[in-house]
Amino acid sequence: MDSVKKTLLNIYRAFNNSLKALEAIQVRNPDKPLPYPIVFILGAPRSGTTLLYQSLVTAFDFSYFSNAHCRLFGAPWLVERALNPSSRFQRSSFRSRFGTTSGWNAPSECGDFWYRFFPRHPQYVGMEDADPKKMTELRASVHAFLNASGKPLLIKNLPCALRLEPLCKVFPEAVFLVVCRNETDTAHSILESREKLYGSYERWFSLEPPDIGRLKSKSVPEQVIGQIRAVYRQIDKAKEQAGSHRFMRIRYEEFCAEPNKRLEEIQAFLSRHGLDLVQKTRLPESFDRRTDITIDKELYDELVQYIKDNPGNE
């Protein structure tokens, strides 16, 4: 049965990859300016990026990659033109499981789309490692999608934080919303995810920064804190190279406390970059934040002590 599933999966992926020829026909000159700036949501794993993603597609008229688009990841523009999932999306439940949402029209990270252009491993891709042909195809793909949707594109795919050097060059029109969460809470949530998914605090979860080999040899607290800080170092590096005016920092705790106020600030930031968005609905007055400890108490204490002994730059 496993061999049958593997064969079907290979056929499915081959079919999707064959669709890029149709995409190329849609855009003869991918270097021409995009009709709209595109907006990336960035952050460490478990930092609140999915909540912001769900909130923005609920509040504003963005296009985005939905679960439906991801089924035909070789030609998401075709799904957009035929089904227009973003216009059918009413309101998010603001629920997800490790960043995965449910429902055909719900916003998705759409990993298979990005693996058309970037390798699965290593996840970190510098400019020298990016395939120029695939970068041209990526820009053409986004062009085709924007032409089909007729509205700005919002993207949330966590590994994009590790591909920022080529992405900033491919998309000089792009702007970036960077979600930051209390470091202890982020690390706690990563460890909770490790245990829930793999039954172990030792097994790696989510983003693999450039120094993952070194981090894997460290203690569990040092692994997760190193992972978080490495992600934001990559974002800060891109910010220095591409210009700080293209980046907006959003505190998860502040967003949860006053989401509608934070939306006004995001709206103003995007307006300065040529995106005049009208808010179509209000968000809840606040979002609950968990404060209970759900991992091994001794491990949690080790985590807190490690951060105390090795303060970062939150």
N, C-alpha and C positions, 0 to 999 in steps of 0.2 A: 504493500500500500504506500509506503514511504517513497518508493521509486516512481510510482504513478503520480503522486503529488508533486514530486520534484520535476517530472517531465511536464506536467501541466503548468507548473510555475514557470518553467523555462520557455514554454510556448507563449504564455501570457506576456512575459517580459519581452520576448522577441517581437511579438505583435506590436506592443507599445513602442518599442525602439524603431520599428519600421515606419511609424507614423511621422517621424521627424521630417521626412521628405515633404509631406503635406504642409507642415509648419513652415518650411523654407519657402514654399510657394506663396504663402500669405505675406511674407515680408521680404521684399527684394533688396532693401537697403537698411539693414539693422543698425547702421551707424547714425541714421537720422535721429533727431531728438525724440524722446518718448512723449506721447501726448499728455502724460501726467507724471509728476514725480512719484516714485514708489517709496513706501514706508516700511522699514524693517523694525521688528521688535527683537531686541537682544537682551541677554542676561544669562546668569548661571542657571544650572538645573535647579528646579524647585524654588525659584526666586519670585514667581508670580507672573511670568510672561504669558501663560495661558489665560489667566484671568483678565489681563489687559487686552489680549487678543479678542476674547469673547466680548469684552465690554465695548471695544471700539467698533466691532462689526455690528453690534446691537445699536449703538448710539449714532453712528454715522453711515452714510451710504458708500461704503467701500466695496470693491470687489476683493476676492480672496480665494485661496485654494481650499475648496471644501472636500469632504470625504468623497463626494461624487466625482470631482475633478481627478482625485487621486486614483480612481479606478481606471481612468484613461490618461495616465500620467505622461504618455507619449504625445498627447495633443489636448492639453487642458483647455485651450482656446475653443476646440470643437465642442466640448461639454458646455462651456460658457455660452457659446452661440446657440446651441440646441436647447439647453435646459435653464440657463441663467440662474444657477443655484443661489447666488447672493441676493437676488430679488425675491426669492421664495423664503428666505430665512427671516423669521419674525422676531424672535427674541431668544437669547441664550438662557440655558438653565444655570449657567455659571458653574457647572460641574464638569469634572474631567477625571480621568484616571491616568496618572503619570504623564499628563500632557495630551492624552488621547481623548477626543470628544466622541459622542454618539450622535447619530442622525446623518442622513445623506447631505443635508445642506449646512451642517455644522462646520466651523472652521477647522482646518487640519494643518499639521506641519508638512504633510505630503512629501515624506522622505524620498520616495522612489523618483519623484520629479527631479529632486536635486542630485540624486545619484546618476542621472543622465549626464551631468556635467562635472561632478566632483567624485573622487573615489570614496568608497565606504571606509577604507582604512589606507593611510592614516587620515584622521579627520581634519587635522591641521593642514591647510594648503596655503603656502606663500605664493607670491607673484611668480617666482621662478618655477613653481611646480604646477601652475595652472596651464591647461592645454589651450593655446590660443584659438584653435578651431572650435573647441567646445565653448569657450567664452563668447565667441561670435554667435554660436547657436543658442546660448542662454539668452543673450540680448534679443535675438530674433524671436525666441519663444515668448519672452515677456511682452515684446511689441505686439505679437499676434494676440496674446491674451487681452492686452489693454484695448486693442482695436475691437475685439469681440465684446468686451464688457462696457466700454464707453465711460469708465469711471476709474478713480485712483485705485491702486493695488496695495493691499496691506499684507505683509509677509511675516510669518513667525515660523522659523525653523532653527532650533537651537544651534546646530553645527555651523550655521552661517557666521556665528561669532568667531569661529576659527578659520574663516575664509574671507575675512574682511579686506585684506589687501587686494585680491583680485576683484572682489565685488565692488569696492569703491571705484576701481578703475573702469570696470564694465558698466557701472551705473553711476556716472557723475551726478545724475539727477536725484539720487537716493538720499533720504534722510533716515535717521536712526533714533528710536526710542529705547533707552537703556533702563531696564528695571533692576533696581537694587533692593535687597532685603537684608535685614539684620543677619550678620554672618553666622551667629550661633543657630538661629532659627533655620537658615538655609541648610547648614550642615546637618542639623538634626533631621530635617526632612529628607535629605539625601540618604542618610543612614536608615531611616525608616523605610524608604523605598528599596534599598538594598535587601533589607530583611524580608520585606513583604514579597518582593519579586523572586529572590533567590534563596531565601531562608538562611542568609549569612550576611554579616556586616562586613566581611572581608572582600566580597566580590564587587568588582567595579560596576558603577552605574552611570550611564549617560556620557556626557562629553569627555573626549579624550584629548587633553591639551598636548602641546609639543613635548613636554617633559613627563609624559605618562609613565614611561619606563622607570624613571627615577622615583616617581611618586608611589608606584606599586610596591616598592621595596620598603616603604615607610610604614609607621603605625597607622591604624585606621583614622584617628583624628587628623593626623598630618596629611593623609591622603585627601580627605574631603576638603579641608581648608586649602590645601595646595591646589586642588582642582578649581575651587571657587575663585581664588586669587589669580590663577593662571588665565581664566576666562576673561576677567576684567582687565588684566594686563594687556591682552590682545585687543580688547575694545579701546583701551586708553592709547595704545600704540596707533591704532587706526585713526583715532580722534586727532592725534597730533599730526598725522600725515595728511588726512583728508580735510581737516578744519573743524574746530570745535563747534562752529555755528551749525553744523549738520547733525549734531547730537544733542539729545535732550535726556536728562537723567530724571527718573521717576522713582520715588521711594515707595516701596510696596506698602509699608505701614500707613503712609499718608494717603495713598490711593484708597486703601480699604476704609480709612476713617471718613474720607470725604470724596468719594469717587466723582461726583458731579463737578465739584470745584476743580479737581485735577483735570477733568475733561476740558474745562474752559481753558486751562493753561496749555494743554496739548493742542487744542483747537487754535490758539493764538500762535503757538510755535509753528504749526503746519501752515497757517495763513502766511507767515513770513516767507515760506518757501513755495508759495504759489498754489496752495491747496485751501480753497475757501469752502470749508465743510459746514453744512447746516446740521445741527443736532436734531435727529428725528424722534428721539425718545429719551427720557431720563433714565438713569440707572437707579438701583436701590439707594437709599440714603447712606448706607454703609454696607460693608462686607465683614462678616465675622472672621476673626483670626484665632487660630487655635493657640492655646498657651500651655496645654498639658504635655507632659513628657511621655512619649510613646516608645522610646527605645530603652535599652538596658541602662539603669540608673548609674551604674559604675562607669559605663562607657560615656554617658552624657557628662558626668563630672570630669572625666579625662578630657573630653572635648572642650569644656569651659576652661579648664586649666591650661590647655594648650593655647587657646586664643589669648588668655591672660598673659601667658609667658611670651607669646609671639604676636603682638598686636599688629593689625593690618592698617589699611587706610580707608576705613569705611566712610 
